[in-house]
């Protein structure tokens, strides 16, 4: 089935499922006999907020009692409990509740897709766009693409969320972000299409006059003999670095880890150790007080991936950003990878 045909089918299904004549609708809401899309939205948001009804109500611009009432009506209609309770507080999710919440999350994503289809034809150059990425990508790789994007699409509200690769993948998988850009673990999620954007490697940075500068070719053993400052192992290829040292039978003396390459360079400047970071994070002018040693012969290349949900409808400007960050993936290439009919 063509994608647009599927969207139309889903729209008709939700219309039949959720909309009745106004008077009948009001009566059924009062009696708890009409399953509504609004109720699914409330369930979904409560789950997203860690079962905190107050937070969910604030995000939904409604009242806490209203959310609680709709959840209760929904449970009464189904004849089962979705949430476990401790007094008036939600304390957990039941087994059937977990299945229902997964379906509700899918429906919310499909509803968002429907809205995007409409916006694509009525508000072509405006909308919202959320990118989830790691600090290194946001700080050193994305700026040029973001600058071009803002110039091309000035009416699009752009949001950038930072996190580790797992958090990036989770945000895209849950629909909180439209696109995720990170290294390694983002490609482990079955719900995401991951496009390989570019490869990169690492360098070692040391203060001027450091002994490593006169010690000949850099080796893992030499690197392991000094205090090491590097990325948190959940970030930016950290697991690969750990694996390389382990395979060589070496244990690096990691004295400090950070998610921010600028923090790593700051503590290297203070003499706390040598820094291991992404090549892209070293700037010869800005970091002139440090010396860069190439480490690409010690570690295999890492690949940065761009991830999108396989079932997401991408707005035109999202295709535009993908091509800015990875020119080899134009709209036709992305659609082919998604198996979407244009």
C-alpha positions in Angstrom: 0.0 0.0 0.0 1.4 3.4 -0.9 2.3 5.5 2.1 -0.2 8.3 1.4 -2.9 5.7 1.0 -2.0 4.2 4.3 -2.2 7.6 6.0 -5.6 8.2 4.5 -6.8 4.8 5.7 -5.5 5.5 9.1 -7.2 8.9 9.2 -10.5 7.3 8.3 -10.0 4.6 10.8 -9.3 7.1 13.6 -12.3 9.2 12.5 -14.6 6.2 12.9 -12.9 5.1 16.1 -12.9 8.5 17.8 -15.6 10.8 16.5 -19.3 10.5 16.9 -22.2 13.0 16.8 -21.6 15.8 19.4 -24.5 15.0 21.6 -23.9 11.2 21.5 -20.2 11.9 22.1 -20.8 14.0 25.2 -23.2 11.4 26.6 -20.8 8.6 26.1 -17.9 10.5 27.6 -20.1 11.0 30.7 -21.0 7.3 30.9 -17.5 6.1 30.0 -18.7 4.2 26.9 -16.7 5.9 24.2 -13.0 5.2 23.7 -11.5 8.5 22.5 -8.2 9.5 21.0 -7.9 12.0 23.7 -7.8 9.2 26.3 -5.0 7.5 24.5 -3.1 10.7 24.4 -3.5 11.1 28.2 -2.4 7.5 28.8 0.6 8.0 26.5 1.7 11.2 28.2 1.3 9.8 31.7 3.5 6.9 30.8 6.1 9.3 29.2 6.2 11.4 32.4 7.0 8.4 34.6 3.4 8.0 35.8 3.4 11.6 37.1 -0.1 12.8 36.4 0.6 16.4 37.4 3.4 16.7 34.9 1.4 15.0 32.2 -1.6 17.4 32.8 0.8 20.5 32.5 2.1 19.3 29.2 -1.4 18.5 27.9 -2.7 21.9 29.1 -5.4 20.4 31.2 -6.2 19.6 34.8 -4.9 16.7 36.9 -8.4 15.5 37.9 -9.4 15.6 34.2 -6.5 13.3 33.3 -7.3 10.9 36.2 -11.0 10.8 35.3 -10.3 10.0 31.6 -7.9 7.2 32.6 -10.5 5.8 35.0 -13.2 5.9 32.3 -10.8 4.2 29.8 -10.0 1.4 32.3 -13.7 0.9 33.2 -14.6 0.6 29.5 -11.9 -2.1 29.0 -12.7 -3.8 32.2 -9.1 -3.9 33.4 -6.5 -1.8 35.0 -3.7 -0.2 33.0 -1.9 1.2 35.9 -1.1 -0.2 39.3 -2.0 2.1 42.2 -0.9 2.9 45.7 -3.8 4.8 47.1 -4.4 7.6 44.7 -0.9 7.5 43.2 0.1 5.5 40.1 2.8 3.1 41.2 3.3 0.8 38.1 2.0 -0.6 34.9 0.1 -3.8 34.6 1.0 -6.5 32.1 -2.0 -5.7 29.8 -1.4 -2.0 30.5 2.1 -2.3 29.0 0.6 -3.8 25.7 -2.0 -1.0 25.6 0.6 1.7 26.1 2.7 0.3 23.3 -0.3 0.5 21.0 -1.2 4.0 22.2 2.3 5.2 21.5 2.1 3.8 18.0 -1.3 5.5 17.4 0.1 8.8 18.7 3.0 8.6 16.2 0.6 7.8 13.4 -1.6 10.8 14.3 1.5 12.9 14.2 2.3 11.5 10.8 -1.2 12.5 9.6 -0.6 16.0 10.8 2.7 16.1 9.0 1.1 15.0 5.8 -1.4 17.9 6.1 1.3 20.4 7.0 3.5 19.3 4.1 0.9 20.5 1.6 -0.4 23.5 3.5 2.6 24.9 5.3 5.5 23.7 3.2 8.3 25.7 4.6 7.2 26.0 8.2 7.0 23.6 11.2 9.1 22.2 14.0 12.2 20.0 13.7 14.0 18.3 16.6 17.4 16.8 16.3 18.9 14.6 19.0 22.6 14.2 19.0 25.8 14.0 21.2 27.8 17.0 22.3 30.7 16.2 20.0 28.4 16.1 16.9 26.5 19.2 18.0 29.6 21.2 18.8 31.9 20.3 16.0 30.1 18.6 13.0 26.6 20.1 12.9 27.2 23.9 13.0 27.8 24.3 9.2 24.7 22.2 8.3 22.6 24.0 10.9 23.6 27.4 9.6 22.7 26.4 6.0 19.4 24.9 7.2 18.3 28.0 9.1 19.1 30.1 6.0 17.1 27.8 3.7 14.2 27.2 6.1 13.8 30.4 8.3 10.2 29.5 9.3 11.2 26.1 10.8 11.7 26.0 14.6 14.8 24.0 15.2 15.5 22.2 18.5 18.7 20.3 19.3 18.7 17.8 22.2 21.9 16.5 23.5 22.5 13.1 25.2 24.5 9.9 24.9 24.0 7.6 21.9 21.4 5.5 23.7 19.5 8.5 24.8 19.6 9.9 21.2 18.2 6.6 19.9 15.5 6.5 22.5 14.3 10.0 21.7 14.0 9.2 18.0 12.3 5.8 18.7 9.8 7.4 21.0 9.0 10.3 18.6 10.5 13.0 20.9 13.1 13.7 18.2 12.7 13.6 14.4 16.3 12.7 13.6 19.2 11.3 15.7 22.9 11.7 15.0 25.3 9.6 17.0 28.0 7.0 16.8 27.7 3.2 17.3 24.7 2.2 19.5 22.1 4.2 17.6 22.4 1.5 14.8 21.3 -1.2 17.3 17.6 -0.2 17.3 15.3 -2.2 15.0 12.7 0.6 14.8 15.2 3.0 13.3 16.6 3.3 9.8 20.2 4.3 10.3 22.1 5.9 7.4 26.0 6.0 7.7 26.9 9.6 7.4 30.7 9.8 7.8 33.6 8.1 9.5 36.1 9.7 11.9 38.9 8.7 14.2 40.8 10.0 17.2 43.7 12.1 18.3 45.7 12.5 21.5 46.2 16.0 22.8 48.9 17.0 25.3 50.4 20.2 26.7 53.4 21.8 25.0 56.6 20.0 26.1 54.9 16.8 27.1 57.2 13.7 27.1 55.0 11.9 24.5 56.1 14.5 22.0 59.6 13.2 22.0 58.8 9.5 22.6 58.6 8.4 18.9 55.5 6.8 17.4 52.5 6.8 19.6 51.5 3.3 20.8 48.7 1.9 23.0 51.3 0.9 25.6 52.7 4.5 25.7 49.2 5.9 25.9 48.3 3.5 28.8 51.3 4.6 30.8 49.9 8.1 31.3 46.8 9.3 33.1 44.1 9.4 30.4 41.2 11.9 30.1 38.6 10.9 27.5 35.0 10.6 26.8 32.6 8.8 29.1 32.5 5.3 27.7 28.8 5.7 26.9 29.6 8.5 24.5 31.3 8.9 21.1 32.9 5.6 20.4 34.0 4.9 24.0 33.1 1.3 24.0 35.3 0.8 20.9 38.2 2.4 22.7 37.8 0.1 25.7 37.7 -2.9 23.4 40.9 -1.9 21.6 42.8 -1.6 24.9 41.4 -4.9 26.2 42.4 -6.8 23.1 45.9 -5.5 23.5 45.9 -6.7 27.1 46.2 -3.2 28.5 44.2 -1.3 31.1 44.2 2.5 30.5 44.7 4.7 33.5 41.5 6.7 33.0 41.5 9.5 35.6 38.6 11.5 34.3 35.8 11.1 31.8 33.5 13.7 30.3 30.8 14.0 27.6 32.3 17.3 26.4 35.5 17.5 24.4 36.1 21.1 25.6 36.0 19.8 29.2 38.6 17.1 28.3 40.9 19.8 26.7 40.5 22.0 29.8 41.8 19.4 32.2 44.6 18.4 29.8 45.6 22.0 29.9 45.7 21.8 33.7 48.2 18.9 33.5 45.9 16.2 34.8 46.6 13.8 32.0 46.6 13.3 28.2 43.4 13.7 26.3 41.9 11.2 23.8 39.2 12.7 21.7 37.7 12.9 18.2 39.9 14.4 15.6 37.1 16.9 14.7 37.2 18.3 18.3 40.7 19.7 17.8 41.0 23.2 16.4 44.6 24.3 15.6 43.8 28.0 16.3 41.6 27.7 19.3 43.7 24.9 20.8 47.1 26.3 20.0 48.2 25.7 23.6 47.8 22.0 23.1 49.6 19.6 20.6 47.7 17.1 18.6 49.1 13.6 18.0 47.3 11.4 15.5 45.9 8.2 16.9 44.1 6.8 13.9 46.6 4.0 13.5 45.7 2.8 17.0 41.9 2.6 16.7 39.6 1.6 13.8 37.4 4.3 12.3 34.1 5.0 14.0 30.9 5.6 12.0 28.4 8.4 12.8 24.9 7.4 11.8 21.8 9.4 11.2 18.7 7.7 12.4 15.0 8.1 11.7 12.0 6.1 12.6 11.1 3.6 9.8 7.4 4.5 10.1 7.8 8.3 10.3 6.6 10.7 7.7 9.5 13.1 6.9 8.7 16.7 6.1 10.5 18.2 3.1 12.8 20.3 5.2 13.9 17.1 7.1 15.0 15.6 3.8 16.8 18.9 3.2 18.7 18.7 6.5 19.7 15.0 5.9 21.2 16.0 2.6 23.1 18.9 4.2 24.7 16.6 6.8 25.2 13.6 4.5 25.1 14.8 0.8 25.1 11.2 -0.4 21.6 10.8 0.9 19.2 12.9 -1.2 15.5 12.5 -0.9 15.3 9.7 -3.5 18.1 7.8 -1.6 16.3 8.2 1.8 12.9 7.1 0.4 14.6 4.1 -1.2 16.1 3.1 2.1 12.8 3.7 3.9 11.0 1.8 1.1 8.6 4.7 0.7 6.8 5.4 -2.6 7.2 9.1 -3.5 
